[in-house]
Each structure stands twice: as structure tokens, then as C-alpha cells.
Amino acid sequence: MIENLLKNFKEKITETNFKTNDVYFYFTDLNETYSLTETKKIKEIRNNDRYLIFKISSLDLLEIVNGKIHPEDLLFNKKIKISGDISLLL
């Protein structure tokens, strides 16, 4: 399920020319990390100085992908935490 959710999310953001390299999701409810590029579970983040991690629950990401909530709503409620090199978003 998570892989399909990430593939769907990746398709939607790829249309905006957002680069998915070195972007990861840590799902707080599953205690698992997934690579957005590969849309697969990983054991650890590659030894790289530039990465971006979104810490979020899988249910919250599902609601974002389905358009039920806006990501900013979760940021203000502190349900999403972002760490790493924010310049990867540019």
C-alpha cells in the first residue's frame, strides 16, 4: 500500500518539476523510511550530505495525496516534521 501511495504522490509532484532525488519519508506510525525516488522501503539513508526527510504518518500522506487535506494544515498542527537540506525543494 505505501509503495502505491508514494508512486501516486511522486506522479503528482513530478508534473511540477520537483526532483525526488534524496527525498525520503519516515512514516511515524510504521517506524519505516521510504525513498521517494525508488518508492520502496529502505534500511538507511545513503551516506549523502544532501537529503530531505518528511516525518509523517501514512494516513496523513494518504489524505494529502487524495486531496482531503492541504499539507500546510498538517505543518501548522505539527503533524509533519521536515529535516535535512530544505534547498532540495527548489
Secondary structure, 3 states (H helix, E strand, C coil): CHHHHHHHHHHHHHCCCCCCCCEEEEECCCCEEEECCCCEEECCCCCCCCCEEEEECHHHHHHHHCCCCCHHHHHHCCCCEEEECHHHHC
